[in-house]
Amino acid sequence: MSETRRDDHQEAPEAAAPGAGSRAGAAGIAAWQGELYKDLHRHPELGHQETRTASLAAGLLRDFGYEVHENIGTTGVVGILRNGEGPTVLMRADMDALPIAEDTGLPYASTDTAADGHGGTVPVAHACGHDVHVACLLGAARLMAEGKASWAGTYIALFQPAEEVADGARRMVDAGLADLIPRPDVALAQHVLAFPAGQVRTRPGAVLSSADSVKITLHGRGSHGSMPQLAVDPVVLAASIALRLQTVVSREVAPGEFAVLTIGRLSAGAKSNIISDRAELELNIRTFNPATREQITAAVRRIVTGECLAAGCPKEPEFEFYDHYPLTDNDAGATARVSAAFRRHFGAQAAGLDRQSASEDFSEIPDALGTPYTYWGLGGSDPEAYAAAESAGTVTQDIPANHSPHFAPVIDPTLRTGTTAAVVAAMAWLARD
């Protein structure tokens, strides 16, 4: 670590120069950034397919004067801006989109499709806001380059692939990320969420849940629909398991302890008069406590295995765990420092963030680098529409959230706020005294 690193709890001054994070600086790039965002939104790419987005980011970083590394863990990009002795700050943005058909009606809406890796073609849209993250980080990277007189140290802009499939961060780490960049003193990330644009919200400690997906294959005995006595019916078995699993959280997890168990897919059979010989369920488990995660995982195995035994299945069930997201657990010192900087800069628009049941793989990067991190929320909803929905008690019905086909952050002030927040947070370490 740099010898000039400040104590995590010390409140560092933020720069006032327009090129390094003031509102004037962010406003000065608004037109360029707005067009950049629309382009990204119009051309989304699935995880590990972000070649266009990555190329665009790498080209702009070179234009800004960064040392650039590409194709890290497939499409990952890193830009390094060295500016003398001082701390090293890493800011990350994820790049990938979702296999969702956009239904926003925007003039720059996506109509793209892509191969889904399973031989099919799917619609693609930035329904989670990663285009906002990329545009904000590129804006911040430009402002940091233009404002080098107001800070000292090293700024790293990292563009990560495949957050939505939970392995983009890990692939960058496994591809030798630690050998390409100086070790950061702090790592930063933000995510646009469905609260009012213009706000930034922080939280120390656990902020995003861990998550695990599980594919369960049940083995029955097939038969003609007219001769059920000859079968071990996997449809009945799957239905029984689906109902029984709903009791895990309600009857085995202590009240007040957060846990979610969702069955997202149940598949069996091909025709009404055929009893299939197998069924598949896919589950998603989310927790904040590792012990609760282990408890639920054990309960799932126990219930599924027990139901299969009771049904007389010819083979034991198969369990495939995939798409593991680690707990996002914000460092208390780093979060306190960023929160203080946000309060100074944004005033009442800086607030506390509720714990989120969504999940992320960002923490794989700072954990692998041995770096403290903080991850905050960025508002993206129209403030007037949100206020009206809040007054009417209809926020959940009227304000589209992430992964909705209707999710569409307002460009202003979302981009301006996200760009400014990225710079203000970095300057909490890098600003010249």
C-alpha positions as CSV (number, residue, x, y, z in Angstrom):
1,M,0.0,0.0,0.0
2,S,1.0,3.6,-0.6
3,E,2.8,5.2,2.3
4,T,0.6,8.3,1.8
5,R,-2.6,6.4,2.5
6,R,-4.8,8.3,5.0
7,D,-6.6,6.7,7.9
8,D,-9.9,5.3,6.7
9,H,-11.9,7.4,9.2
10,Q,-10.2,10.7,8.3
11,E,-12.4,13.0,6.3
12,A,-10.4,14.1,3.2
13,P,-11.2,17.4,1.4
14,E,-12.9,17.0,-2.0
15,A,-11.6,18.9,-5.0
16,A,-13.4,22.0,-6.1
17,A,-12.0,22.2,-9.7
18,P,-14.6,21.7,-12.4
19,G,-12.5,19.0,-14.0
20,A,-12.4,17.0,-10.9
21,G,-16.0,16.5,-9.8
22,S,-17.9,19.7,-9.1
23,R,-21.4,20.0,-10.5
24,A,-20.0,22.4,-13.1
25,G,-17.6,19.7,-14.3
26,A,-20.3,17.1,-14.6
27,A,-22.6,19.5,-16.3
28,G,-19.9,20.4,-18.8
29,I,-19.8,16.8,-20.2
30,A,-23.6,16.3,-20.1
31,A,-24.3,16.4,-23.8
32,W,-21.4,14.0,-24.6
33,Q,-22.3,11.7,-21.8
34,G,-26.0,11.7,-22.7
35,E,-25.3,10.6,-26.2
36,L,-22.8,8.0,-25.0
37,Y,-25.5,6.6,-22.6
38,K,-28.1,6.4,-25.4
39,D,-25.7,4.5,-27.6
40,L,-24.9,2.0,-24.8
41,H,-28.6,1.6,-24.1
42,R,-29.5,1.0,-27.7
43,H,-26.7,-1.6,-28.1
44,P,-26.8,-3.9,-25.1
45,E,-24.7,-7.1,-24.9
46,L,-25.0,-10.2,-22.8
47,G,-22.3,-11.4,-20.3
48,H,-19.0,-12.2,-21.9
49,Q,-20.3,-10.8,-25.2
50,E,-19.6,-7.2,-24.4
51,T,-17.1,-6.7,-27.2
52,R,-18.6,-3.4,-28.5
53,T,-19.0,-1.9,-25.1
54,A,-15.5,-2.9,-24.0
55,S,-14.0,-1.6,-27.2
56,L,-15.8,1.7,-26.7
57,A,-14.7,2.0,-23.1
58,A,-11.1,1.2,-24.0
59,G,-11.0,3.7,-26.8
60,L,-12.3,6.5,-24.7
61,L,-9.9,5.7,-21.9
62,R,-7.0,5.9,-24.3
63,D,-8.3,9.2,-25.5
64,F,-8.3,10.4,-21.9
65,G,-4.7,9.4,-21.4
66,Y,-5.1,6.2,-19.5
67,E,-2.9,3.1,-19.7
68,V,-5.4,0.5,-21.0
69,H,-5.5,-3.3,-20.6
70,E,-8.2,-5.2,-22.5
71,N,-9.7,-8.7,-22.8
72,I,-9.2,-9.5,-19.1
73,G,-11.3,-12.6,-18.3
74,T,-13.0,-12.4,-21.7
75,T,-14.1,-8.7,-22.2
76,G,-12.9,-6.9,-19.1
77,V,-11.1,-3.5,-19.4
78,V,-8.9,-1.6,-17.0
79,G,-7.7,1.9,-17.4
80,I,-4.9,3.2,-15.1
81,L,-4.2,6.9,-14.7
82,R,-1.0,7.6,-12.7
83,N,-0.7,11.1,-11.2
84,G,2.3,11.1,-8.9
85,E,2.7,9.7,-5.4
86,G,-0.5,9.0,-3.4
87,P,-3.2,6.4,-2.7
88,T,-4.7,4.1,-5.4
89,V,-8.4,4.1,-5.9
90,L,-10.3,1.6,-8.1
91,M,-13.8,2.3,-9.4
92,R,-15.7,-0.5,-11.0
93,A,-18.6,-0.5,-13.5
94,D,-20.3,-3.7,-14.8
95,M,-21.1,-3.8,-18.6
96,D,-23.5,-6.7,-19.3
97,A,-27.2,-6.6,-20.2
98,L,-30.1,-9.0,-19.7
99,P,-32.1,-11.4,-21.9
100,I,-35.2,-9.3,-21.7
101,A,-37.3,-7.6,-24.3
102,E,-37.4,-3.9,-23.5
103,D,-40.8,-2.3,-23.2
104,T,-40.0,1.3,-22.3
105,G,-41.1,3.1,-25.5
106,L,-38.0,5.2,-25.4
107,P,-36.7,6.5,-28.8
108,Y,-33.3,4.8,-28.0
109,A,-34.8,1.5,-26.7
110,S,-33.0,-1.7,-27.6
111,T,-34.4,-4.0,-30.3
112,D,-31.3,-6.2,-30.3
113,T,-31.1,-9.9,-30.0
114,A,-28.3,-12.3,-29.3
115,A,-27.3,-15.9,-29.0
116,D,-28.0,-17.1,-25.4
117,G,-25.3,-19.8,-25.1
118,H,-27.9,-22.6,-25.3
119,G,-28.5,-22.5,-29.0
120,G,-31.3,-20.0,-28.8
121,T,-31.8,-16.4,-29.7
122,V,-33.1,-14.0,-27.1
123,P,-33.9,-10.3,-26.9
124,V,-31.4,-8.1,-25.0
125,A,-31.9,-5.0,-23.0
126,H,-30.1,-2.9,-20.3
127,A,-32.9,-3.6,-17.8
128,C,-30.6,-3.4,-14.8
129,G,-28.9,-0.1,-15.5
130,H,-25.4,-1.3,-16.3
131,D,-25.3,1.2,-19.2
132,V,-25.7,3.9,-16.5
133,H,-22.7,2.5,-14.7
134,V,-20.5,2.5,-17.8
135,A,-21.5,6.0,-18.8
136,C,-20.9,7.3,-15.3
137,L,-17.5,5.7,-14.9
138,L,-16.4,7.0,-18.3
139,G,-17.6,10.4,-17.3
140,A,-15.7,10.2,-14.0
141,A,-12.6,8.9,-15.8
142,R,-12.7,11.9,-18.1
143,L,-13.1,14.4,-15.2
144,M,-10.3,12.8,-13.3
145,A,-8.0,13.1,-16.3
146,E,-9.0,16.8,-16.9
147,G,-8.6,17.7,-13.2
148,K,-5.2,16.1,-12.4
149,A,-4.0,19.4,-10.8
150,S,-6.4,18.8,-7.9
151,W,-5.4,15.3,-6.9
152,A,-2.4,12.9,-6.6
153,G,-2.1,9.2,-6.7
154,T,-3.5,6.6,-9.1
155,Y,-7.1,6.2,-10.4
156,I,-8.2,2.9,-11.9
157,A,-11.4,2.6,-13.9
158,L,-12.4,-1.1,-14.2
159,F,-15.1,-2.3,-16.6
160,Q,-16.3,-5.8,-15.6
161,P,-18.1,-8.3,-17.8
162,A,-20.8,-10.8,-16.9
163,E,-22.1,-9.6,-13.5
164,E,-25.5,-11.1,-14.3
165,V,-24.1,-14.6,-14.6
166,A,-22.0,-14.2,-11.4
167,D,-18.6,-15.0,-12.9
168,G,-17.3,-11.8,-14.5
169,A,-15.4,-10.5,-11.5
170,R,-13.9,-13.9,-10.7
171,R,-12.7,-14.4,-14.3
172,M,-11.0,-11.0,-14.2
173,V,-9.2,-12.1,-11.0
174,D,-8.3,-15.5,-12.4
175,A,-6.9,-13.8,-15.6
176,G,-4.3,-12.0,-13.5
177,L,-5.9,-8.7,-12.7
178,A,-3.6,-8.3,-9.6
179,D,-0.6,-8.4,-11.9
180,L,-1.9,-5.7,-14.2
181,I,-2.8,-3.0,-11.7
182,P,-1.3,-1.5,-8.6
183,R,-2.9,-2.7,-5.4
184,P,-5.8,-0.3,-4.6
185,D,-6.2,1.3,-1.2
186,V,-9.9,1.2,-1.7
187,A,-12.4,-0.2,-4.2
188,L,-15.6,1.6,-5.1
189,A,-18.8,0.7,-7.0
190,Q,-22.3,2.0,-7.4
191,H,-25.6,0.7,-8.7
192,V,-28.6,2.6,-10.1
193,L,-31.8,1.7,-8.2
194,A,-35.4,2.6,-8.3
195,F,-35.4,5.5,-5.9
196,P,-35.4,9.2,-6.9
197,A,-32.7,10.4,-9.2
198,G,-30.4,12.9,-7.6
199,Q,-30.0,10.8,-4.5
200,V,-27.0,8.7,-3.3
201,R,-27.4,6.2,-0.5
202,T,-24.8,4.4,1.5
203,R,-24.7,1.7,4.1
204,P,-21.9,0.1,6.2
205,G,-21.8,-3.6,6.6
206,A,-23.9,-6.1,4.7
207,V,-25.6,-4.3,1.9
208,L,-26.4,-7.0,-0.7
209,S,-27.3,-10.6,0.0
210,S,-25.4,-13.7,-1.0
211,A,-27.2,-15.8,-3.6
212,D,-27.0,-19.3,-4.9
213,S,-29.0,-21.0,-7.7
214,V,-29.6,-24.7,-7.5
215,K,-30.8,-27.0,-10.3
216,I,-32.4,-30.2,-8.9
217,T,-33.1,-33.2,-11.2
218,L,-35.7,-35.7,-10.0
219,H,-35.7,-39.2,-11.4
220,G,-39.1,-40.9,-11.6
221,R,-40.3,-43.9,-13.7
222,G,-42.1,-43.1,-16.9
223,S,-45.3,-44.7,-18.1
224,H,-48.4,-44.2,-20.2
225,G,-50.9,-41.8,-18.7
226,S,-53.5,-44.5,-18.5
227,M,-51.3,-46.7,-16.3
228,P,-50.1,-44.5,-13.4
229,Q,-49.7,-47.6,-11.2
230,L,-46.6,-48.4,-13.2
231,A,-45.0,-45.0,-12.8
232,V,-43.2,-43.0,-10.2
233,D,-44.7,-39.7,-11.2
234,P,-42.1,-36.9,-11.1
235,V,-44.7,-34.2,-11.6
236,V,-46.5,-35.1,-8.4
237,L,-43.1,-35.4,-6.7
238,A,-42.0,-32.0,-8.0
239,A,-45.3,-30.4,-6.8
240,S,-44.9,-31.9,-3.4
241,I,-41.3,-30.7,-3.1
242,A,-42.3,-27.2,-4.3
243,L,-44.9,-26.9,-1.6
244,R,-42.7,-28.4,1.1
245,L,-39.8,-26.1,0.3
246,Q,-42.0,-23.1,1.1
247,T,-41.9,-24.1,4.7
248,V,-38.1,-23.7,5.0
249,V,-38.1,-20.0,5.5
250,S,-41.4,-19.8,7.3
251,R,-40.8,-22.7,9.7
252,E,-37.1,-23.3,10.0
253,V,-35.5,-19.9,9.9
254,A,-35.8,-17.7,13.0
255,P,-38.3,-14.8,12.7
256,G,-36.3,-11.7,11.9
257,E,-33.5,-13.5,10.1
258,F,-33.5,-12.6,6.4
259,A,-33.8,-15.4,3.9
260,V,-35.5,-15.9,0.5
261,L,-36.1,-19.3,-1.2
262,T,-37.6,-18.9,-4.7
263,I,-38.5,-21.7,-7.1
264,G,-38.1,-20.0,-10.5
265,R,-38.5,-23.0,-12.8
266,L,-40.3,-26.3,-12.6
267,S,-40.2,-28.4,-15.8
268,A,-41.5,-31.9,-16.6
269,G,-43.1,-33.9,-19.3
270,A,-43.9,-33.4,-23.0
271,K,-47.5,-34.6,-23.6
272,S,-50.7,-35.0,-21.6
273,N,-50.9,-38.8,-21.8
274,I,-47.2,-39.5,-21.0
275,I,-45.9,-39.7,-17.4
276,S,-42.3,-38.5,-17.7
277,D,-39.4,-40.2,-16.1
278,R,-37.8,-36.9,-14.8
279,A,-38.5,-33.4,-13.6
280,E,-36.3,-30.4,-12.9
281,L,-36.6,-27.5,-10.4
282,E,-34.4,-24.5,-10.3
283,L,-34.2,-22.6,-7.0
284,N,-32.7,-19.3,-5.8
285,I,-31.5,-18.9,-2.2
286,R,-30.6,-15.5,-0.7
287,T,-29.2,-14.8,2.7
288,F,-27.1,-12.3,4.7
289,N,-25.8,-14.8,7.2
290,P,-23.5,-17.6,6.1
291,A,-24.9,-19.9,8.8
292,T,-28.4,-19.3,7.5
293,R,-27.2,-20.1,4.0
294,E,-25.9,-23.4,5.2
295,Q,-29.1,-24.1,7.1
296,I,-31.3,-23.5,4.1
297,T,-29.0,-25.5,1.7
298,A,-29.1,-28.4,4.1
299,A,-32.9,-28.2,4.4
300,V,-33.3,-28.2,0.6
301,R,-31.2,-31.4,0.4
302,R,-33.0,-33.0,3.2
303,I,-36.5,-32.3,1.9
304,V,-35.8,-33.2,-1.7
305,T,-34.0,-36.4,-0.7
306,G,-36.7,-37.3,1.7
307,E,-39.6,-36.7,-0.7
308,C,-37.7,-38.8,-3.4
309,L,-37.3,-41.6,-0.9
310,A,-41.0,-41.5,0.1
311,A,-42.0,-41.6,-3.6
312,G,-39.9,-44.6,-4.3
313,C,-37.7,-43.0,-6.9
314,P,-35.3,-45.4,-8.8
315,K,-32.4,-43.0,-8.4
316,E,-31.4,-40.3,-5.9
317,P,-31.9,-36.7,-6.9
318,E,-29.1,-34.6,-8.4
319,F,-28.1,-31.2,-7.1
320,E,-26.2,-28.7,-9.2
321,F,-25.2,-25.4,-7.5
322,Y,-24.3,-22.5,-9.8
323,D,-24.3,-18.7,-10.1
324,H,-23.0,-18.1,-6.6
325,Y,-22.9,-14.4,-5.5
326,P,-20.9,-13.6,-2.4
327,L,-22.2,-11.3,0.4
328,T,-21.5,-7.7,-0.3
329,D,-20.2,-6.4,3.0
330,N,-19.1,-2.8,3.0
331,D,-16.0,-1.8,5.0
332,A,-17.1,0.4,7.8
333,G,-14.2,2.8,7.5
334,A,-14.4,3.2,3.8
335,T,-18.1,3.7,3.9
336,A,-17.9,6.3,6.6
337,R,-15.4,8.2,4.6
338,V,-17.5,8.1,1.4
339,S,-20.7,8.9,3.3
340,A,-19.1,12.0,4.8
341,A,-17.9,13.2,1.4
342,F,-21.4,12.6,-0.1
343,R,-23.0,14.6,2.8
344,R,-20.7,17.5,2.2
345,H,-21.3,17.5,-1.5
346,F,-24.9,16.4,-2.0
347,G,-26.4,17.6,1.3
348,A,-29.9,16.2,2.0
349,Q,-29.6,14.1,-1.2
350,A,-27.2,11.9,0.6
351,A,-29.0,9.3,2.7
352,G,-28.9,5.9,4.2
353,L,-29.4,2.8,2.0
354,D,-31.7,0.0,3.1
355,R,-30.3,-3.5,3.0
356,Q,-31.0,-5.0,-0.5
357,S,-32.0,-8.5,-1.2
358,A,-30.3,-8.3,-4.7
359,S,-26.8,-9.7,-5.2
360,E,-23.5,-8.8,-6.8
361,D,-20.1,-10.3,-7.6
362,F,-18.2,-7.0,-7.3
363,S,-16.7,-8.0,-4.0
364,E,-14.8,-10.8,-5.6
365,I,-12.4,-8.2,-6.9
366,P,-11.5,-6.3,-3.7
367,D,-11.6,-9.5,-1.7
368,A,-9.0,-11.1,-4.0
369,L,-6.8,-7.9,-3.9
370,G,-7.1,-7.6,-0.1
371,T,-8.7,-4.2,-0.5
372,P,-11.5,-2.6,1.6
373,Y,-14.5,-1.5,-0.4
374,T,-17.8,0.3,-0.4
375,Y,-20.8,0.0,-2.7
376,W,-23.6,2.5,-2.8
377,G,-27.0,3.1,-4.4
378,L,-27.7,5.7,-7.0
379,G,-31.2,6.9,-7.6
380,G,-32.6,6.6,-11.2
381,S,-36.4,7.2,-11.0
382,D,-38.0,10.4,-12.1
383,P,-38.3,12.4,-8.8
384,E,-41.7,13.8,-9.5
385,A,-43.2,10.4,-10.5
386,Y,-41.6,8.8,-7.5
387,A,-43.0,11.4,-5.1
388,A,-46.5,11.0,-6.6
389,A,-46.3,7.2,-6.3
390,E,-45.0,7.5,-2.8
391,S,-47.9,9.8,-1.8
392,A,-50.4,7.5,-3.3
393,G,-48.8,4.4,-1.8
394,T,-48.2,2.8,-5.2
395,V,-44.4,2.8,-5.5
396,T,-44.2,-0.9,-6.1
397,Q,-46.9,-0.8,-8.8
398,D,-45.9,2.5,-10.6
399,I,-42.1,2.7,-10.3
400,P,-40.4,-0.1,-12.4
401,A,-37.5,-1.7,-10.6
402,N,-34.3,-3.4,-12.0
403,H,-34.9,-6.3,-14.3
404,S,-38.3,-5.0,-15.3
405,P,-38.8,-4.6,-19.1
406,H,-40.1,-1.1,-18.2
407,F,-37.0,-0.1,-16.2
408,A,-35.6,3.2,-17.6
409,P,-33.5,5.5,-15.5
410,V,-34.0,9.2,-16.3
411,I,-30.9,10.5,-18.0
412,D,-30.7,13.7,-15.9
413,P,-29.9,13.9,-13.1
414,T,-29.0,10.2,-12.9
415,L,-25.9,10.5,-15.0
416,R,-24.8,13.8,-13.5
417,T,-25.3,12.5,-10.0
418,G,-23.6,9.1,-10.7
419,T,-20.6,10.7,-12.3
420,T,-20.2,13.3,-9.5
421,A,-20.6,10.6,-6.9
422,A,-17.9,8.5,-8.5
423,V,-15.5,11.4,-8.5
424,V,-16.4,12.7,-5.0
425,A,-15.8,9.3,-3.5
426,A,-12.4,8.9,-5.2
427,M,-11.4,12.4,-4.2
428,A,-12.0,11.4,-0.5
429,W,-8.7,9.6,-0.9
430,L,-7.0,11.4,-3.8
431,A,-7.6,15.1,-3.2
432,R,-4.5,17.2,-2.6
433,D,-4.4,18.6,1.0
